[in-house]
Amino acid sequence: MSSNGTSSLKQRRRSDYGYTLSYRTRWSDNDQYAHVNNSVYYHLFDSIINTYLITHCGLTPPNSALIGLVVSSFCQFFSPLSFPAVLDLGLRVNMLGKSSVNYEVGVFEEGKDVPSAVGGYTHVFVENKSRKSAAMDDTLKAGLVKLLEPSNRRSAKL
């Protein structure tokens, strides 16, 4: 990611995200440097994305006909977080195709409007049994469109 892309992520605010989820850090989230370990951020991304998919997009893992497989991921860190912080996770969709979606997650310390980290990943939806790429069904796509940035809605493959 270019430095320009990194600086635009650093400029994100809570209002840039259409769905939020609270997370209370655990003692075990900290590493030997007394801050939340980098690997924990990917657990946070999984938690908010899958909570949204289950509660707003009709997915019922592991029984859904379609499942999302992660094909790429990223995270930019801006300031450290430590236990016992309470975090607010924000979710948005930056790109929506016929079978893929690019999610972005902002990680905010409770009460702050500036992100401590911004990251996310790309899901490609596949048939649960065959693992072959498949177009998203209407329920899944309708849930994801709600989080799609307005400037990206024109180019979405709906």
Backbone bond lengths (Angstrom), bond angles and torsions (degrees), N, CA, C in turn:
res aa  C-N    CA-C-N  psi(-1)  N-CA   C-N-CA  omega(-1)  CA-C   N-CA-C  phi
1 M - - - 1.447 - - 1.517 107.96 -
2 S 1.309 117.16 136.91 1.465 120.78 -178.79 1.520 110.57 -71.06
3 S 1.332 115.23 161.08 1.466 118.36 178.27 1.515 110.31 -63.60
4 N 1.348 117.84 -30.24 1.451 120.83 176.52 1.524 110.57 -64.98
5 G 1.345 117.44 -40.70 1.456 121.30 176.92 1.516 111.75 -64.29
6 T 1.342 116.23 -39.10 1.454 121.01 177.90 1.512 110.92 -63.73
7 S 1.339 117.83 -43.55 1.458 119.57 -178.39 1.520 111.20 -67.60
8 S 1.347 118.02 -32.89 1.462 118.40 177.90 1.534 110.49 -68.95
9 L 1.340 117.23 -34.92 1.461 119.85 176.17 1.521 110.98 -65.66
10 K 1.311 116.38 -37.68 1.464 120.90 179.96 1.533 111.30 -65.63
11 Q 1.316 116.55 -22.62 1.464 121.35 -179.81 1.530 113.30 -83.76
12 R 1.334 117.72 -5.25 1.458 120.74 179.85 1.529 110.70 -59.52
13 R 1.335 114.35 151.46 1.452 122.28 175.74 1.521 108.15 -131.56
14 R 1.313 116.37 165.02 1.469 121.01 -179.25 1.522 112.02 -51.47
15 S 1.307 116.29 -39.12 1.469 120.76 -176.48 1.530 112.79 -66.67
16 D 1.320 118.28 -10.49 1.461 122.10 177.62 1.529 112.56 -79.27
17 Y 1.319 116.91 -4.31 1.466 121.49 -175.04 1.520 110.14 -120.02
18 G 1.339 116.05 131.26 1.461 121.42 -174.90 1.519 115.47 -85.45
19 Y 1.316 117.66 -12.64 1.465 121.48 -177.97 1.519 107.96 -140.24
20 T 1.336 116.89 136.35 1.464 120.54 179.76 1.526 111.05 -128.56
21 L 1.316 113.99 154.10 1.454 122.23 178.98 1.516 107.59 -144.62
22 S 1.320 116.83 134.74 1.459 122.02 179.64 1.528 110.06 -87.76
23 Y 1.332 115.65 145.60 1.462 121.26 178.63 1.523 108.84 -140.32
24 R 1.316 116.09 125.24 1.468 121.34 176.64 1.526 107.51 -94.49
25 T 1.335 115.96 117.83 1.460 118.79 179.90 1.525 110.39 -61.85
26 R 1.325 114.41 154.80 1.458 121.87 179.78 1.527 108.81 -113.62
27 W 1.292 117.05 155.86 1.462 122.02 176.67 1.525 110.25 -52.59
28 S 1.317 117.18 -40.87 1.461 121.46 -177.27 1.536 113.22 -71.77
29 D 1.333 118.45 -9.99 1.468 120.78 176.38 1.532 111.61 -72.66
30 N 1.338 116.16 -26.14 1.463 119.99 -179.50 1.524 110.70 -74.76
31 D 1.319 115.40 148.94 1.466 120.03 174.22 1.529 109.33 -105.71
32 Q 1.308 117.64 -171.24 1.466 121.12 -176.50 1.518 112.68 -65.81
33 Y 1.332 117.95 -13.51 1.468 121.33 178.23 1.525 111.61 -93.54
34 A 1.330 116.16 7.65 1.468 123.81 175.86 1.529 113.08 67.67
35 H 1.320 117.33 29.94 1.461 119.83 170.94 1.535 108.99 -136.60
36 V 1.336 114.53 163.64 1.460 119.58 -178.71 1.530 108.56 -58.90
37 N 1.322 115.57 126.21 1.452 121.26 -177.75 1.522 110.93 -66.31
38 N 1.332 115.90 145.54 1.463 120.17 -177.18 1.529 112.78 -56.21
39 S 1.307 119.04 -34.77 1.469 120.40 -178.32 1.528 112.28 -66.36
40 V 1.318 117.81 -25.77 1.464 121.87 -179.25 1.529 110.60 -65.10
41 Y 1.319 117.10 -31.39 1.463 120.16 -179.21 1.532 111.06 -59.13
42 Y 1.310 116.98 -36.07 1.464 119.44 178.81 1.537 111.58 -69.97
43 H 1.318 117.46 -29.04 1.470 120.80 171.94 1.525 109.58 -66.20
44 L 1.328 116.16 -39.67 1.464 120.08 178.26 1.524 110.46 -62.80
45 F 1.343 116.82 -44.18 1.462 120.47 179.11 1.531 110.20 -59.99
46 D 1.327 116.16 -47.86 1.471 120.20 178.15 1.517 111.24 -57.90
47 S 1.324 116.93 -41.43 1.467 120.78 -176.54 1.518 111.91 -63.63
48 I 1.327 117.99 -50.44 1.469 118.88 -177.09 1.521 111.40 -71.06
49 I 1.327 117.73 -40.73 1.469 119.97 -178.55 1.522 110.64 -64.95
50 N 1.312 117.68 -47.03 1.463 119.67 -178.43 1.521 112.45 -71.49
51 T 1.330 118.49 -33.06 1.461 120.44 173.79 1.520 109.47 -60.52
52 Y 1.337 116.46 -44.64 1.460 119.56 179.72 1.538 111.16 -64.98
53 L 1.324 117.34 -45.21 1.466 120.33 -179.26 1.531 111.67 -60.53
54 I 1.318 117.28 -37.85 1.468 121.42 -179.38 1.527 110.92 -74.34
55 T 1.326 117.44 -43.94 1.467 120.49 -173.42 1.525 114.44 -86.58
56 H 1.340 118.61 -20.77 1.468 120.48 -175.48 1.526 114.96 -126.61
57 C 1.333 117.56 -6.59 1.471 119.27 -175.19 1.522 113.47 -126.10
58 G 1.318 117.52 5.93 1.458 120.84 174.47 1.521 116.30 77.04
59 L 1.326 118.66 11.99 1.466 118.89 178.20 1.525 110.35 -79.43
60 T 1.316 115.35 142.58 1.469 121.83 177.64 1.529 108.89 -133.70
61 P 1.326 116.15 73.41 1.471 118.17 -178.60 1.522 110.16 -60.38
62 P 1.291 119.33 147.16 1.471 128.89 -5.33 1.528 113.03 -91.09
63 N 1.329 118.23 18.17 1.466 121.15 -173.45 1.518 115.13 -95.45
64 S 1.322 118.34 -4.58 1.460 120.29 -179.55 1.523 111.02 -65.17
65 A 1.330 115.94 149.34 1.465 120.93 177.03 1.527 110.88 -65.46
66 L 1.334 115.74 -33.92 1.465 121.52 178.18 1.523 109.90 -113.71
67 I 1.318 115.90 146.16 1.464 121.76 172.70 1.518 107.89 -133.43
68 G 1.328 115.94 153.16 1.453 120.67 178.30 1.515 110.37 -97.82
69 L 1.334 116.11 129.38 1.463 121.71 174.75 1.520 108.83 -107.92
70 V 1.317 116.92 134.23 1.458 121.59 178.85 1.523 109.16 -75.35
71 V 1.338 115.96 126.36 1.466 120.12 178.80 1.523 112.53 -112.79
72 S 1.332 117.14 -15.27 1.469 120.80 173.47 1.520 108.18 -159.91
73 S 1.336 115.51 155.45 1.461 120.54 179.75 1.516 109.47 -150.97
74 F 1.337 115.42 161.71 1.463 120.30 177.61 1.525 109.75 -157.06
75 C 1.320 116.21 162.03 1.458 121.68 171.99 1.521 108.90 -156.27
76 Q 1.320 115.79 131.38 1.455 122.75 173.59 1.525 107.33 -111.48
77 F 1.326 116.48 126.74 1.467 122.47 -177.54 1.529 109.46 -102.31
78 F 1.330 116.39 132.90 1.458 120.78 -177.73 1.526 113.23 -116.65
79 S 1.328 117.21 -35.57 1.464 120.28 177.62 1.524 108.67 -152.65
80 P 1.334 116.81 145.63 1.468 119.61 -176.49 1.522 112.65 -72.40
81 L 1.314 114.76 151.77 1.465 123.44 173.63 1.514 107.57 -123.10
82 S 1.333 116.69 151.55 1.466 120.96 -179.39 1.515 110.65 -143.88
83 F 1.348 115.33 151.51 1.453 121.35 169.73 1.523 107.45 -58.34
84 P 1.318 119.79 136.23 1.459 131.29 13.97 1.532 114.24 -103.56
85 A 1.312 118.42 35.22 1.469 121.50 -177.87 1.532 111.64 -57.92
86 V 1.315 114.17 146.76 1.460 121.72 169.77 1.528 105.72 -103.41
87 L 1.326 115.58 131.80 1.454 120.98 -175.90 1.519 110.72 -111.05
88 D 1.295 115.26 151.00 1.460 122.25 170.56 1.522 106.16 -115.50
89 L 1.315 115.68 122.44 1.451 121.93 179.02 1.520 107.91 -99.88
90 G 1.323 116.84 135.48 1.457 121.72 177.73 1.513 109.56 -117.06
91 L 1.336 117.32 139.96 1.460 122.25 -177.69 1.518 110.54 -122.93
92 R 1.329 114.92 137.57 1.460 122.07 171.94 1.515 108.75 -142.61
93 V 1.318 116.60 163.13 1.458 123.08 175.74 1.524 106.97 -111.86
94 N 1.321 116.43 123.91 1.458 120.69 -179.77 1.518 113.25 -95.23
95 M 1.327 117.52 -25.05 1.460 121.54 -179.32 1.518 108.15 -150.17
96 L 1.320 115.17 138.61 1.454 120.35 179.91 1.522 108.22 -136.14
97 G 1.327 115.73 117.61 1.457 121.51 177.96 1.512 110.15 -108.29
98 K 1.330 116.86 -163.33 1.473 121.05 179.46 1.524 111.52 -73.72
99 S 1.340 116.45 -36.22 1.463 119.83 -178.65 1.523 112.76 -130.25
100 S 1.326 117.56 4.90 1.467 119.62 -178.05 1.517 111.59 -133.97
101 V 1.315 114.64 156.73 1.463 121.62 178.64 1.521 108.28 -145.26
102 N 1.323 115.08 139.99 1.460 121.72 176.62 1.524 108.06 -109.92
103 Y 1.342 115.17 115.37 1.462 122.02 -179.21 1.528 110.13 -98.05
104 E 1.325 114.68 150.47 1.471 120.67 170.68 1.519 107.60 -129.79
105 V 1.330 115.17 136.18 1.465 121.67 -179.61 1.527 108.68 -122.83
106 G 1.317 116.31 126.75 1.461 122.13 172.04 1.514 108.42 -98.10
107 V 1.324 116.30 134.35 1.463 121.89 179.35 1.523 107.22 -110.62
108 F 1.326 115.83 114.61 1.463 122.35 -175.81 1.522 109.95 -118.60
109 E 1.309 117.22 137.42 1.456 119.93 169.49 1.523 107.04 -72.29
110 E 1.315 116.31 139.36 1.462 121.25 -178.17 1.528 110.19 -49.62
111 G 1.336 115.39 131.46 1.455 120.97 177.31 1.523 114.71 86.25
112 K 1.318 118.00 -3.54 1.467 120.92 179.85 1.517 109.64 -110.54
113 D 1.337 116.13 147.43 1.452 121.34 -177.70 1.525 112.36 -102.67
114 V 1.331 116.90 -4.18 1.463 122.64 -179.14 1.531 107.82 -105.14
115 P 1.336 117.87 132.21 1.468 119.10 -176.92 1.524 112.80 -72.11
116 S 1.310 115.19 144.69 1.470 121.22 171.31 1.520 110.11 -85.03
117 A 1.329 116.27 -25.11 1.464 122.26 177.14 1.523 108.11 -158.19
118 V 1.325 114.93 152.95 1.461 121.52 172.80 1.520 106.36 -136.39
119 G 1.317 115.49 131.71 1.458 119.64 -179.58 1.508 109.91 -156.90
120 G 1.307 114.97 -164.35 1.451 119.17 178.37 1.503 111.20 158.16
121 Y 1.331 114.44 -167.03 1.452 119.32 178.32 1.514 111.31 -158.58
122 T 1.320 113.70 172.74 1.457 121.85 177.11 1.516 108.83 -111.82
123 H 1.325 114.39 128.55 1.464 122.10 173.57 1.521 108.48 -100.51
124 V 1.309 116.66 137.71 1.460 122.21 163.86 1.518 105.19 -110.93
125 F 1.322 116.20 126.08 1.455 120.27 -179.72 1.516 109.87 -84.72
126 V 1.326 114.29 135.55 1.458 122.65 -177.85 1.522 108.91 -133.43
127 E 1.326 115.32 160.30 1.458 120.10 173.64 1.517 108.24 -66.00
128 N 1.316 116.47 133.65 1.458 122.09 -175.23 1.530 112.49 -54.99
129 K 1.306 117.05 -43.77 1.474 120.47 -175.25 1.530 112.93 -82.53
130 S 1.324 117.35 -49.38 1.470 120.91 -173.50 1.527 113.29 -84.73
131 R 1.315 117.13 -22.58 1.469 123.78 -175.70 1.527 112.20 66.13
132 K 1.327 117.01 23.14 1.459 121.64 175.76 1.515 109.08 -91.05
133 S 1.325 116.06 139.71 1.455 121.96 179.11 1.518 110.41 -53.08
134 A 1.338 115.78 139.51 1.464 120.90 -178.13 1.520 109.80 -146.22
135 A 1.306 116.10 146.92 1.462 121.22 177.05 1.529 109.72 -65.50
136 M 1.324 115.27 144.14 1.460 120.46 177.24 1.521 109.91 -67.80
137 D 1.333 116.31 145.06 1.460 119.46 176.25 1.530 109.06 -77.79
138 D 1.335 116.11 170.80 1.467 121.40 -174.65 1.521 113.11 -62.18
139 T 1.335 118.00 -38.98 1.466 121.40 -178.64 1.524 110.60 -65.16
140 L 1.305 117.13 -45.98 1.458 122.17 179.09 1.520 110.28 -62.46
141 K 1.314 116.28 -49.25 1.468 120.27 -177.84 1.533 110.80 -63.75
142 A 1.327 117.88 -40.86 1.472 120.80 -179.63 1.526 111.40 -61.85
143 G 1.330 116.91 -39.35 1.457 119.84 177.54 1.517 112.20 -65.75
144 L 1.322 116.69 -40.48 1.465 120.81 -178.52 1.528 112.66 -72.32
145 V 1.325 116.72 -33.71 1.468 120.47 178.95 1.522 110.41 -59.30
146 K 1.317 117.81 -33.27 1.468 121.35 -179.75 1.526 112.34 -60.23
147 L 1.335 116.92 -25.13 1.468 120.75 -179.46 1.526 112.83 -102.05
148 L 1.321 116.51 -0.58 1.460 120.91 -178.06 1.519 109.62 -72.95
149 E 1.316 115.52 130.66 1.452 120.54 177.94 1.530 109.90 -58.02
150 P 1.336 117.92 133.39 1.467 120.61 -177.38 1.525 113.20 -52.74
151 S 1.320 118.14 -37.48 1.467 120.64 -178.77 1.523 112.10 -67.58
152 N 1.335 118.19 -18.57 1.461 122.35 -179.79 1.528 113.24 -98.37
153 R 1.319 117.35 -6.84 1.470 120.11 -176.44 1.521 112.60 -66.91
154 R 1.328 117.09 -31.36 1.465 120.17 -178.80 1.525 111.02 -64.21
155 S 1.344 116.77 -36.18 1.469 119.51 -175.38 1.534 113.17 -94.22
156 A 1.320 117.12 -1.69 1.472 119.92 -178.61 1.525 110.20 -67.34
157 K 1.309 115.77 143.46 1.465 121.67 178.86 1.524 108.90 -90.84
158 L 1.319 115.28 79.31 1.456 120.88 -176.96 1.476 107.89 -91.88
